[in-house]
Amino acid sequence: MASSFLKILALLFIALTMHAYPENPENAKPPLDFARLLKSYRADSETVNLFYNLRGSEVCLSRQEKLQNEWQQRLLTVNFAQLNTQQQIQYLLLRQQISSCLSDIERSRALLQETASLLPFRQMIQDLEIAQWRKESFSNPLIASKISSLVETISKLKIPADADKKARASTPKIAPTTAKRAAEEVEALKLNLQSWFDFYNGYQPEFSWWMKKPHEEASTALQEYAKYLREEVAGIKGKDEDPLLGTPVGAPMIARLLDEEMIPYSAQELITIAEKELSWCVAERAKLTQEMGLGKDWKAAIEKIKSNYVPPGQQDIVVTETARAATQFVKDKHLLTIPPLCEETWRLTMTSPESQKNIPYAAYSGNQVTVAYAREEMKQEDKLMSMRGNSRHFMPNVIAHELIPGHHLQLFLAARLPQEVPFETIFFIEGWGLYCETLLWDHGYFKSPEDRLGSLFWRMHRCARVIVTLKYHLGLMKPTEMVDFLINHVGHERLGATSEVRRYLDSAPLYQCSYLIGALQLRALHQEIVGSGKMSDQLFHDTVLSYGAIPVELIRANMLNLPLTRETKASWLFYPLKK
């Protein structure tokens, strides 16, 4: 009896085992671990970028391109329908990241082609370092001869200072923007050559015997050539009157970048949006000017708030008090959750006079807010413009943007996300900062008409950024016109406006658009969810920040349980153009 019972148990175990495991385990595929897939992509990218780190090298660009193409194909093998919503979002973010990388590689190649005739020695220097990576042997006399020839090559590229007009006219004209970029590449090549030389120097006695003098002469020639390109050709000499130089990318590239950032509007439509928002600001500015007793003279109103600047040595005190007031206001209004450690761990530094040429106001990096203010070594005119541009009525808005509830809180929480974000968009990062300004405005944080005008000034500034940068990249506005627009329509000081435009020309084409457009996305989502009673302010903001810096359209899809597909593109029209 017992024996029969044991036989039955054995048969039952076999039957259960056959159902638990597939008949052919070799053909069975385990469920996709998408988190591991993302980690593999990040590791592969970091490995390739760390090894192939030679700026301006086709070898490096080709290897990076190969990796991105391989991952693009690998993504196509993933069964998108079997992923949960969070994984689908991660899939789409990875798709965007790969697309962005490939776009960057394409643009890098185009820029390198523009400077190729100015750097005929680029490949020779790069080949030395690449050969060292690959542990390839070489002939000391042959390489010494090649490096020595570099000095003569460079001398032929420069127009002598005493050259006559005929000689200058016969030389191909170099665009200042191209010369500026070439100077930066020459300096990078000088570092490459130094790195290669340091690897062998002293370690291989024969190498030092052959290479020391040629390297010294070549290094000097490269340094002088970079200076020649920067100062003589581009006209950049480290002075306030240096020309404003940049490279418009054109309408096709702007369209491509907007697609990658999941913004479903054209450049011209974004300009229209910014102009509509600027018109609203102008109307509000008129009301505040009237409230301040200055009639319709908005320039006098701006002048009044600029003139109330902080005395020397007290800017740090004003910033600290302002930061604490904003934090307390957010707590009292239950707008979002502020971790005590976040509130505790921020610092304040002051911007140097040199840095103020590009960052004339405030910025956030790491756990520090950096604030511009006049220094004693600055010219009197520059002192006043720095103090006026960072007056006490501008600080409530600026500091809230940079610290709490702005970037400091945002990045503090992002660092603690459970999952890596494969693609981060600047439209969320900077959009959040401006969104926080508008949130505080809506809840009455800015009490006096002067403080409200100070806040409004910065909102107008963000509208102007969209208009001037997109028009510049579309070929519709010149840098000097950009400066004039900031002065005449927003009320900037000339130093501040010039510094701003210089920064615009050195930054990514869509960076300046991200503040206003990202904020408008967040405001539209807030209205859709909080305005309909689905969430409180606090729950909404805590939830939004829990996603990290991803496109707002994907945050919306998850919060509203909207369906996603492998081909999902930006389609959310968050701002009505027709009313």
JOPE-V669169 format. One record per residue. N is the residue number from 1. RES is the residue in three letters. PSI is psi in whole degrees, 0 to 359 (* if undefined). OMEGA is omega as a letter, one per 30 degrees, with the letter a starting at -180 (999 if undefined). Layout:
n:N res:RES psi:PSI omega:OMEGA
n:N res:RES psi:PSI omega:OMEGA
//
This chain:
n:1 res:MET psi:313 omega:l
n:2 res:ALA psi:322 omega:a
n:3 res:SER psi:317 omega:l
n:4 res:SER psi:321 omega:l
n:5 res:PHE psi:320 omega:l
n:6 res:LEU psi:324 omega:l
n:7 res:LYS psi:317 omega:l
n:8 res:ILE psi:316 omega:l
n:9 res:LEU psi:320 omega:a
n:10 res:ALA psi:316 omega:l
n:11 res:LEU psi:321 omega:l
n:12 res:LEU psi:319 omega:l
n:13 res:PHE psi:318 omega:l
n:14 res:ILE psi:317 omega:a
n:15 res:ALA psi:315 omega:l
n:16 res:LEU psi:321 omega:l
n:17 res:THR psi:321 omega:a
n:18 res:MET psi:327 omega:l
n:19 res:HIS psi:331 omega:a
n:20 res:ALA psi:331 omega:a
n:21 res:TYR psi:142 omega:l
n:22 res:PRO psi:154 omega:a
n:23 res:GLU psi:326 omega:a
n:24 res:ASN psi:86 omega:a
n:25 res:PRO psi:337 omega:a
n:26 res:GLU psi:331 omega:a
n:27 res:ASN psi:354 omega:a
n:28 res:ALA psi:138 omega:l
n:29 res:LYS psi:127 omega:l
n:30 res:PRO psi:157 omega:l
n:31 res:PRO psi:146 omega:a
n:32 res:LEU psi:126 omega:l
n:33 res:ASP psi:93 omega:a
n:34 res:PHE psi:329 omega:l
n:35 res:ALA psi:322 omega:l
n:36 res:ARG psi:324 omega:l
n:37 res:LEU psi:314 omega:l
n:38 res:LEU psi:319 omega:a
n:39 res:LYS psi:322 omega:l
n:40 res:SER psi:318 omega:l
n:41 res:TYR psi:313 omega:a
n:42 res:ARG psi:317 omega:a
n:43 res:ALA psi:317 omega:l
n:44 res:ASP psi:316 omega:a
n:45 res:SER psi:316 omega:a
n:46 res:GLU psi:322 omega:l
n:47 res:THR psi:312 omega:a
n:48 res:VAL psi:316 omega:a
n:49 res:ASN psi:327 omega:l
n:50 res:LEU psi:319 omega:a
n:51 res:PHE psi:311 omega:a
n:52 res:TYR psi:71 omega:a
n:53 res:ASN psi:27 omega:a
n:54 res:LEU psi:107 omega:a
n:55 res:ARG psi:134 omega:l
n:56 res:GLY psi:19 omega:a
n:57 res:SER psi:129 omega:l
n:58 res:GLU psi:327 omega:l
n:59 res:VAL psi:316 omega:a
n:60 res:CYS psi:317 omega:l
n:61 res:LEU psi:318 omega:a
n:62 res:SER psi:321 omega:a
n:63 res:ARG psi:320 omega:l
n:64 res:GLN psi:320 omega:l
n:65 res:GLU psi:318 omega:l
n:66 res:LYS psi:317 omega:l
n:67 res:LEU psi:314 omega:a
n:68 res:GLN psi:322 omega:l
n:69 res:ASN psi:322 omega:l
n:70 res:GLU psi:317 omega:l
n:71 res:TRP psi:328 omega:l
n:72 res:GLN psi:318 omega:l
n:73 res:GLN psi:323 omega:a
n:74 res:ARG psi:323 omega:l
n:75 res:LEU psi:326 omega:a
n:76 res:LEU psi:340 omega:l
n:77 res:THR psi:350 omega:a
n:78 res:VAL psi:134 omega:l
n:79 res:ASN psi:97 omega:a
n:80 res:PHE psi:322 omega:a
n:81 res:ALA psi:335 omega:a
n:82 res:GLN psi:354 omega:l
n:83 res:LEU psi:148 omega:l
n:84 res:ASN psi:174 omega:a
n:85 res:THR psi:317 omega:a
n:86 res:GLN psi:319 omega:l
n:87 res:GLN psi:323 omega:l
n:88 res:GLN psi:320 omega:l
n:89 res:ILE psi:317 omega:l
n:90 res:GLN psi:322 omega:l
n:91 res:TYR psi:311 omega:a
n:92 res:LEU psi:325 omega:l
n:93 res:LEU psi:320 omega:l
n:94 res:LEU psi:320 omega:l
n:95 res:ARG psi:316 omega:l
n:96 res:GLN psi:321 omega:a
n:97 res:GLN psi:317 omega:l
n:98 res:ILE psi:316 omega:l
n:99 res:SER psi:318 omega:l
n:100 res:SER psi:318 omega:l
n:101 res:CYS psi:315 omega:l
n:102 res:LEU psi:323 omega:l
n:103 res:SER psi:319 omega:l
n:104 res:ASP psi:320 omega:l
n:105 res:ILE psi:317 omega:l
n:106 res:GLU psi:316 omega:l
n:107 res:ARG psi:322 omega:l
n:108 res:SER psi:318 omega:l
n:109 res:ARG psi:317 omega:a
n:110 res:ALA psi:319 omega:a
n:111 res:LEU psi:323 omega:l
n:112 res:LEU psi:325 omega:l
n:113 res:GLN psi:325 omega:a
n:114 res:GLU psi:330 omega:a
n:115 res:THR psi:3 omega:a
n:116 res:ALA psi:318 omega:a
n:117 res:SER psi:339 omega:l
n:118 res:LEU psi:347 omega:a
n:119 res:LEU psi:61 omega:a
n:120 res:PRO psi:348 omega:a
n:121 res:PHE psi:0 omega:a
n:122 res:ARG psi:311 omega:a
n:123 res:GLN psi:321 omega:a
n:124 res:MET psi:315 omega:a
n:125 res:ILE psi:318 omega:a
n:126 res:GLN psi:322 omega:l
n:127 res:ASP psi:327 omega:l
n:128 res:LEU psi:312 omega:a
n:129 res:GLU psi:323 omega:l
n:130 res:ILE psi:321 omega:l
n:131 res:ALA psi:323 omega:l
n:132 res:GLN psi:321 omega:l
n:133 res:TRP psi:317 omega:a
n:134 res:ARG psi:4 omega:l
n:135 res:LYS psi:37 omega:a
n:136 res:GLU psi:142 omega:l
n:137 res:SER psi:163 omega:a
n:138 res:PHE psi:166 omega:l
n:139 res:SER psi:119 omega:l
n:140 res:ASN psi:313 omega:l
n:141 res:PRO psi:320 omega:a
n:142 res:LEU psi:314 omega:a
n:143 res:ILE psi:322 omega:l
n:144 res:ALA psi:322 omega:l
n:145 res:SER psi:319 omega:l
n:146 res:LYS psi:318 omega:a
n:147 res:ILE psi:322 omega:l
n:148 res:SER psi:323 omega:a
n:149 res:SER psi:342 omega:a
n:150 res:LEU psi:325 omega:a
n:151 res:VAL psi:315 omega:l
n:152 res:GLU psi:321 omega:l
n:153 res:THR psi:315 omega:a
n:154 res:ILE psi:320 omega:a
n:155 res:SER psi:329 omega:a
n:156 res:LYS psi:340 omega:a
n:157 res:LEU psi:340 omega:a
n:158 res:LYS psi:141 omega:l
n:159 res:ILE psi:123 omega:a
n:160 res:PRO psi:146 omega:a
n:161 res:ALA psi:331 omega:a
n:162 res:ASP psi:14 omega:a
n:163 res:ALA psi:144 omega:a
n:164 res:ASP psi:173 omega:a
n:165 res:LYS psi:323 omega:a
n:166 res:LYS psi:318 omega:l
n:167 res:ALA psi:321 omega:l
n:168 res:ARG psi:321 omega:a
n:169 res:ALA psi:329 omega:a
n:170 res:SER psi:350 omega:a
n:171 res:THR psi:133 omega:l
n:172 res:PRO psi:133 omega:a
n:173 res:LYS psi:136 omega:a
n:174 res:ILE psi:127 omega:l
n:175 res:ALA psi:137 omega:a
n:176 res:PRO psi:321 omega:l
n:177 res:THR psi:322 omega:l
n:178 res:THR psi:319 omega:l
n:179 res:ALA psi:319 omega:l
n:180 res:LYS psi:314 omega:l
n:181 res:ARG psi:321 omega:l
n:182 res:ALA psi:322 omega:l
n:183 res:ALA psi:319 omega:l
n:184 res:GLU psi:321 omega:l
n:185 res:GLU psi:322 omega:l
n:186 res:VAL psi:318 omega:l
n:187 res:GLU psi:323 omega:l
n:188 res:ALA psi:320 omega:l
n:189 res:LEU psi:324 omega:l
n:190 res:LYS psi:318 omega:l
n:191 res:LEU psi:322 omega:l
n:192 res:ASN psi:314 omega:a
n:193 res:LEU psi:320 omega:l
n:194 res:GLN psi:318 omega:l
n:195 res:SER psi:316 omega:l
n:196 res:TRP psi:315 omega:a
n:197 res:PHE psi:316 omega:a
n:198 res:ASP psi:331 omega:a
n:199 res:PHE psi:319 omega:a
n:200 res:TYR psi:334 omega:a
n:201 res:ASN psi:127 omega:a
n:202 res:GLY psi:331 omega:l
n:203 res:TYR psi:320 omega:l
n:204 res:GLN psi:103 omega:a
n:205 res:PRO psi:319 omega:a
n:206 res:GLU psi:324 omega:l
n:207 res:PHE psi:312 omega:a
n:208 res:SER psi:321 omega:a
n:209 res:TRP psi:319 omega:a
n:210 res:TRP psi:324 omega:a
n:211 res:MET psi:339 omega:a
n:212 res:LYS psi:309 omega:a
n:213 res:LYS psi:312 omega:l
n:214 res:PRO psi:319 omega:l
n:215 res:HIS psi:318 omega:a
n:216 res:GLU psi:316 omega:a
n:217 res:GLU psi:319 omega:a
n:218 res:ALA psi:320 omega:l
n:219 res:SER psi:318 omega:l
n:220 res:THR psi:317 omega:a
n:221 res:ALA psi:319 omega:l
n:222 res:LEU psi:318 omega:l
n:223 res:GLN psi:316 omega:a
n:224 res:GLU psi:325 omega:a
n:225 res:TYR psi:320 omega:l
n:226 res:ALA psi:318 omega:l
n:227 res:LYS psi:320 omega:l
n:228 res:TYR psi:312 omega:a
n:229 res:LEU psi:317 omega:a
n:230 res:ARG psi:310 omega:a
n:231 res:GLU psi:314 omega:a
n:232 res:GLU psi:323 omega:a
n:233 res:VAL psi:309 omega:a
n:234 res:ALA psi:337 omega:l
n:235 res:GLY psi:21 omega:a
n:236 res:ILE psi:113 omega:a
n:237 res:LYS psi:17 omega:l
n:238 res:GLY psi:28 omega:a
n:239 res:LYS psi:163 omega:a
n:240 res:ASP psi:329 omega:a
n:241 res:GLU psi:10 omega:l
n:242 res:ASP psi:144 omega:a
n:243 res:PRO psi:153 omega:l
n:244 res:LEU psi:112 omega:a
n:245 res:LEU psi:137 omega:l
n:246 res:GLY psi:181 omega:a
n:247 res:THR psi:105 omega:l
n:248 res:PRO psi:137 omega:a
n:249 res:VAL psi:343 omega:l
n:250 res:GLY psi:163 omega:a
n:251 res:ALA psi:317 omega:a
n:252 res:PRO psi:318 omega:a
n:253 res:MET psi:320 omega:l
n:254 res:ILE psi:318 omega:l
n:255 res:ALA psi:319 omega:a
n:256 res:ARG psi:317 omega:a
n:257 res:LEU psi:321 omega:l
n:258 res:LEU psi:321 omega:l
n:259 res:ASP psi:318 omega:l
n:260 res:GLU psi:327 omega:a
n:261 res:GLU psi:2 omega:l
n:262 res:MET psi:50 omega:l
n:263 res:ILE psi:111 omega:a
n:264 res:PRO psi:40 omega:l
n:265 res:TYR psi:155 omega:l
n:266 res:SER psi:168 omega:l
n:267 res:ALA psi:318 omega:a
n:268 res:GLN psi:324 omega:l
n:269 res:GLU psi:323 omega:l
n:270 res:LEU psi:323 omega:l
n:271 res:ILE psi:317 omega:l
n:272 res:THR psi:317 omega:l
n:273 res:ILE psi:314 omega:a
n:274 res:ALA psi:321 omega:l
n:275 res:GLU psi:323 omega:l
n:276 res:LYS psi:318 omega:l
n:277 res:GLU psi:322 omega:l
n:278 res:LEU psi:323 omega:l
n:279 res:SER psi:319 omega:l
n:280 res:TRP psi:316 omega:l
n:281 res:CYS psi:320 omega:l
n:282 res:VAL psi:319 omega:l
n:283 res:ALA psi:318 omega:l
n:284 res:GLU psi:322 omega:l
n:285 res:ARG psi:322 omega:l
n:286 res:ALA psi:319 omega:l
n:287 res:LYS psi:316 omega:a
n:288 res:LEU psi:322 omega:l
n:289 res:THR psi:318 omega:l
n:290 res:GLN psi:317 omega:a
n:291 res:GLU psi:330 omega:l
n:292 res:MET psi:1 omega:l
n:293 res:GLY psi:25 omega:a
n:294 res:LEU psi:17 omega:l
n:295 res:GLY psi:237 omega:a
n:296 res:LYS psi:8 omega:a
n:297 res:ASP psi:79 omega:a
n:298 res:TRP psi:332 omega:l
n:299 res:LYS psi:324 omega:l
n:300 res:ALA psi:324 omega:l
n:301 res:ALA psi:316 omega:l
n:302 res:ILE psi:318 omega:l
n:303 res:GLU psi:321 omega:a
n:304 res:LYS psi:315 omega:a
n:305 res:ILE psi:332 omega:l
n:306 res:LYS psi:323 omega:a
n:307 res:SER psi:340 omega:l
n:308 res:ASN psi:59 omega:a
n:309 res:TYR psi:166 omega:a
n:310 res:VAL psi:134 omega:l
n:311 res:PRO psi:154 omega:l
n:312 res:PRO psi:136 omega:l
n:313 res:GLY psi:0 omega:a
n:314 res:GLN psi:2 omega:a
n:315 res:GLN psi:322 omega:a
n:316 res:ASP psi:326 omega:l
n:317 res:ILE psi:315 omega:a
n:318 res:VAL psi:317 omega:l
n:319 res:VAL psi:315 omega:a
n:320 res:THR psi:314 omega:l
n:321 res:GLU psi:319 omega:a
n:322 res:THR psi:318 omega:l
n:323 res:ALA psi:318 omega:a
n:324 res:ARG psi:324 omega:l
n:325 res:ALA psi:318 omega:l
n:326 res:ALA psi:318 omega:l
n:327 res:THR psi:315 omega:a
n:328 res:GLN psi:322 omega:l
n:329 res:PHE psi:316 omega:l
n:330 res:VAL psi:319 omega:l
n:331 res:LYS psi:313 omega:a
n:332 res:ASP psi:325 omega:a
n:333 res:LYS psi:356 omega:a
n:334 res:HIS psi:47 omega:a
n:335 res:LEU psi:326 omega:l
n:336 res:LEU psi:174 omega:a
n:337 res:THR psi:130 omega:l
n:338 res:ILE psi:109 omega:l
n:339 res:PRO psi:136 omega:a
n:340 res:PRO psi:323 omega:a
n:341 res:LEU psi:326 omega:l
n:342 res:CYS psi:316 omega:a
n:343 res:GLU psi:329 omega:a
n:344 res:GLU psi:328 omega:a
n:345 res:THR psi:63 omega:l
n:346 res:TRP psi:152 omega:a
n:347 res:ARG psi:168 omega:a
n:348 res:LEU psi:131 omega:l
n:349 res:THR psi:162 omega:a
n:350 res:MET psi:140 omega:a
n:351 res:THR psi:137 omega:l
n:352 res:SER psi:158 omega:l
n:353 res:PRO psi:322 omega:a
n:354 res:GLU psi:317 omega:a
n:355 res:SER psi:334 omega:a
n:356 res:GLN psi:348 omega:l
n:357 res:LYS psi:336 omega:l
n:358 res:ASN psi:333 omega:a
n:359 res:ILE psi:85 omega:a
n:360 res:PRO psi:358 omega:a
n:361 res:TYR psi:252 omega:a
n:362 res:ALA psi:157 omega:l
n:363 res:ALA psi:162 omega:l
n:364 res:TYR psi:134 omega:l
n:365 res:SER psi:133 omega:a
n:366 res:GLY psi:242 omega:l
n:367 res:ASN psi:23 omega:a
n:368 res:GLN psi:137 omega:l
n:369 res:VAL psi:129 omega:l
n:370 res:THR psi:124 omega:a
n:371 res:VAL psi:135 omega:l
n:372 res:ALA psi:140 omega:l
n:373 res:TYR psi:159 omega:a
n:374 res:ALA psi:144 omega:l
n:375 res:ARG psi:157 omega:a
n:376 res:GLU psi:333 omega:a
n:377 res:GLU psi:354 omega:a
n:378 res:MET psi:154 omega:l
n:379 res:LYS psi:152 omega:a
n:380 res:GLN psi:317 omega:a
n:381 res:GLU psi:318 omega:a
n:382 res:ASP psi:324 omega:l
n:383 res:LYS psi:309 omega:a
n:384 res:LEU psi:319 omega:a
n:385 res:MET psi:323 omega:l
n:386 res:SER psi:317 omega:a
n:387 res:MET psi:317 omega:a
n:388 res:ARG psi:324 omega:a
n:389 res:GLY psi:348 omega:l
n:390 res:ASN psi:42 omega:a
n:391 res:SER psi:169 omega:a
n:392 res:ARG psi:337 omega:l
n:393 res:HIS psi:345 omega:l
n:394 res:PHE psi:333 omega:a
n:395 res:MET psi:318 omega:a
n:396 res:PRO psi:320 omega:a
n:397 res:ASN psi:313 omega:a
n:398 res:VAL psi:314 omega:a
n:399 res:ILE psi:324 omega:l
n:400 res:ALA psi:323 omega:l
n:401 res:HIS psi:316 omega:a
n:402 res:GLU psi:327 omega:a
n:403 res:LEU psi:261 omega:a
n:404 res:ILE psi:124 omega:g
n:405 res:PRO psi:16 omega:a
n:406 res:GLY psi:230 omega:a
n:407 res:HIS psi:322 omega:a
n:408 res:HIS psi:313 omega:l
n:409 res:LEU psi:316 omega:a
n:410 res:GLN psi:310 omega:a
n:411 res:LEU psi:330 omega:l
n:412 res:PHE psi:314 omega:a
n:413 res:LEU psi:323 omega:a
n:414 res:ALA psi:325 omega:a
n:415 res:ALA psi:347 omega:a
n:416 res:ARG psi:15 omega:l
n:417 res:LEU psi:143 omega:a
n:418 res:PRO psi:335 omega:a
n:419 res:GLN psi:148 omega:l
n:420 res:GLU psi:146 omega:l
n:421 res:VAL psi:113 omega:a
n:422 res:PRO psi:335 omega:a
n:423 res:PHE psi:120 omega:l
n:424 res:GLU psi:137 omega:a
n:425 res:THR psi:135 omega:l
n:426 res:ILE psi:340 omega:l
n:427 res:PHE psi:331 omega:l
n:428 res:PHE psi:318 omega:a
n:429 res:ILE psi:302 omega:a
n:430 res:GLU psi:331 omega:l
n:431 res:GLY psi:322 omega:l
n:432 res:TRP psi:319 omega:a
n:433 res:GLY psi:312 omega:l
n:434 res:LEU psi:324 omega:l
n:435 res:TYR psi:319 omega:l
n:436 res:CYS psi:323 omega:l
n:437 res:GLU psi:313 omega:a
n:438 res:THR psi:327 omega:l
n:439 res:LEU psi:314 omega:l
n:440 res:LEU psi:323 omega:l
n:441 res:TRP psi:313 omega:a
n:442 res:ASP psi:329 omega:a
n:443 res:HIS psi:9 omega:l
n:444 res:GLY psi:26 omega:a
n:445 res:TYR psi:321 omega:a
n:446 res:PHE psi:105 omega:a
n:447 res:LYS psi:302 omega:a
n:448 res:SER psi:157 omega:l
n:449 res:PRO psi:331 omega:l
n:450 res:GLU psi:317 omega:l
n:451 res:ASP psi:322 omega:l
n:452 res:ARG psi:321 omega:l
n:453 res:LEU psi:323 omega:l
n:454 res:GLY psi:319 omega:l
n:455 res:SER psi:317 omega:a
n:456 res:LEU psi:324 omega:l
n:457 res:PHE psi:315 omega:a
n:458 res:TRP psi:329 omega:l
n:459 res:ARG psi:321 omega:l
n:460 res:MET psi:322 omega:l
n:461 res:HIS psi:318 omega:a
n:462 res:ARG psi:326 omega:l
n:463 res:CYS psi:315 omega:a
n:464 res:ALA psi:324 omega:l
n:465 res:ARG psi:316 omega:l
n:466 res:VAL psi:313 omega:a
n:467 res:ILE psi:308 omega:a
n:468 res:VAL psi:321 omega:a
n:469 res:THR psi:319 omega:l
n:470 res:LEU psi:320 omega:l
n:471 res:LYS psi:324 omega:l
n:472 res:TYR psi:311 omega:a
n:473 res:HIS psi:340 omega:l
n:474 res:LEU psi:0 omega:l
n:475 res:GLY psi:22 omega:a
n:476 res:LEU psi:357 omega:a
n:477 res:MET psi:140 omega:l
n:478 res:LYS psi:160 omega:a
n:479 res:PRO psi:319 omega:l
n:480 res:THR psi:326 omega:l
n:481 res:GLU psi:329 omega:l
n:482 res:MET psi:316 omega:l
n:483 res:VAL psi:312 omega:a
n:484 res:ASP psi:323 omega:l
n:485 res:PHE psi:316 omega:a
n:486 res:LEU psi:325 omega:l
n:487 res:ILE psi:312 omega:a
n:488 res:ASN psi:331 omega:a
n:489 res:HIS psi:335 omega:a
n:490 res:VAL psi:320 omega:a
n:491 res:GLY psi:23 omega:l
n:492 res:HIS psi:155 omega:l
n:493 res:GLU psi:153 omega:a
n:494 res:ARG psi:320 omega:l
n:495 res:LEU psi:314 omega:a
n:496 res:GLY psi:318 omega:a
n:497 res:ALA psi:318 omega:l
n:498 res:THR psi:317 omega:l
n:499 res:SER psi:319 omega:l
n:500 res:GLU psi:311 omega:a
n:501 res:VAL psi:322 omega:l
n:502 res:ARG psi:320 omega:l
n:503 res:ARG psi:321 omega:l
n:504 res:TYR psi:318 omega:a
n:505 res:LEU psi:338 omega:l
n:506 res:ASP psi:355 omega:a
n:507 res:SER psi:172 omega:l
n:508 res:ALA psi:146 omega:a
n:509 res:PRO psi:325 omega:a
n:510 res:LEU psi:0 omega:a
n:511 res:TYR psi:314 omega:a
n:512 res:GLN psi:338 omega:l
n:513 res:CYS psi:336 omega:a
n:514 res:SER psi:329 omega:a
n:515 res:TYR psi:299 omega:a
n:516 res:LEU psi:312 omega:a
n:517 res:ILE psi:318 omega:l
n:518 res:GLY psi:320 omega:l
n:519 res:ALA psi:320 omega:l
n:520 res:LEU psi:325 omega:l
n:521 res:GLN psi:313 omega:a
n:522 res:LEU psi:323 omega:l
n:523 res:ARG psi:321 omega:l
n:524 res:ALA psi:319 omega:l
n:525 res:LEU psi:321 omega:l
n:526 res:HIS psi:314 omega:l
n:527 res:GLN psi:322 omega:a
n:528 res:GLU psi:325 omega:a
n:529 res:ILE psi:306 omega:a
n:530 res:VAL psi:319 omega:a
n:531 res:GLY psi:334 omega:l
n:532 res:SER psi:359 omega:l
n:533 res:GLY psi:9 omega:a
n:534 res:LYS psi:330 omega:a
n:535 res:MET psi:159 omega:l
n:536 res:SER psi:167 omega:l
n:537 res:ASP psi:312 omega:a
n:538 res:GLN psi:313 omega:a
n:539 res:LEU psi:319 omega:l
n:540 res:PHE psi:309 omega:a
n:541 res:HIS psi:321 omega:l
n:542 res:ASP psi:321 omega:a
n:543 res:THR psi:313 omega:a
n:544 res:VAL psi:316 omega:a
n:545 res:LEU psi:343 omega:a
n:546 res:SER psi:350 omega:a
n:547 res:TYR psi:343 omega:a
n:548 res:GLY psi:185 omega:a
n:549 res:ALA psi:65 omega:a
n:550 res:ILE psi:164 omega:l
n:551 res:PRO psi:136 omega:a
n:552 res:VAL psi:330 omega:l
n:553 res:GLU psi:324 omega:l
n:554 res:LEU psi:326 omega:l
n:555 res:ILE psi:315 omega:l
n:556 res:ARG psi:317 omega:a
n:557 res:ALA psi:320 omega:a
n:558 res:ASN psi:317 omega:a
n:559 res:MET psi:331 omega:a
n:560 res:LEU psi:7 omega:l
n:561 res:ASN psi:46 omega:l
n:562 res:LEU psi:144 omega:a
n:563 res:PRO psi:146 omega:l
n:564 res:LEU psi:152 omega:l
n:565 res:THR psi:169 omega:l
n:566 res:ARG psi:330 omega:a
n:567 res:GLU psi:11 omega:a
n:568 res:THR psi:127 omega:l
n:569 res:LYS psi:168 omega:l
n:570 res:ALA psi:129 omega:a
n:571 res:SER psi:354 omega:a
n:572 res:TRP psi:110 omega:l
n:573 res:LEU psi:85 omega:a
n:574 res:PHE psi:349 omega:a
n:575 res:TYR psi:114 omega:l
n:576 res:PRO psi:122 omega:a
n:577 res:LEU psi:336 omega:a
n:578 res:LYS psi:129 omega:l
n:579 res:LYS psi:* omega:999
//
